[in-house]
Amino acid sequence: MATITLNYNPRNKTAKTLIETIVKLGLASVEEKDSPYNKKFVEKIRKAEKSEGEKIGTGDLWK
């Protein structure tokens, strides 16, 4: 058995579908690496990305 490493963007719908199809056919298996980042930190960043943030008036900016 040969090993092939594929790097793809999991947000790309076409690439994700292709990988899922290959795995379902039994032609390949997927091994995902764990993220090197702390899970709580990643959750905090994802939450911040979804929020609208705080609005700061320009008069209060340099106080």
C-alpha positions in Angstrom: 0.0 0.0 0.0 1.3 3.4 -0.9 0.8 6.6 1.1 -0.4 9.8 -0.5 -0.7 13.0 1.4 -3.3 15.5 0.1 -3.5 19.1 1.4 -6.9 20.7 0.7 -9.1 23.4 2.1 -11.9 21.6 4.0 -14.1 24.6 3.3 -14.0 23.9 -0.4 -17.2 22.0 -1.1 -15.9 20.2 -4.2 -12.7 19.0 -2.5 -14.6 17.8 0.6 -17.1 15.9 -1.5 -14.3 14.2 -3.5 -12.5 13.1 -0.4 -15.8 11.8 1.1 -16.5 9.8 -2.1 -13.1 8.2 -2.2 -13.4 7.2 1.4 -16.9 5.8 0.9 -15.7 3.7 -2.0 -13.0 2.2 0.2 -10.2 3.4 -1.9 -8.6 5.5 0.9 -8.7 6.3 4.5 -8.4 9.7 6.2 -6.1 10.5 9.1 -6.5 13.9 10.5 -3.9 15.6 12.6 -4.8 17.2 15.9 -4.7 20.9 16.0 -1.6 22.3 17.7 -3.8 25.0 19.3 -5.6 24.8 22.6 -9.3 23.9 22.0 -10.6 26.6 24.4 -8.5 29.2 22.6 -9.9 28.2 19.2 -13.5 28.2 20.5 -12.9 31.7 21.9 -11.5 32.9 18.5 -14.4 31.3 16.6 -16.9 33.0 19.0 -15.2 36.4 18.5 -15.3 36.0 14.7 -19.1 35.5 14.8 -19.8 38.4 17.2 -20.4 42.0 16.0 -17.9 43.4 18.4 -18.0 46.6 20.4 -18.4 50.0 19.0 -16.1 52.6 20.5 -16.7 56.3 19.9 -13.8 58.2 18.4 -13.9 60.7 21.2 -13.2 57.9 23.7 -10.5 56.3 21.6 -7.4 57.9 23.2 -8.6 58.3 26.8 
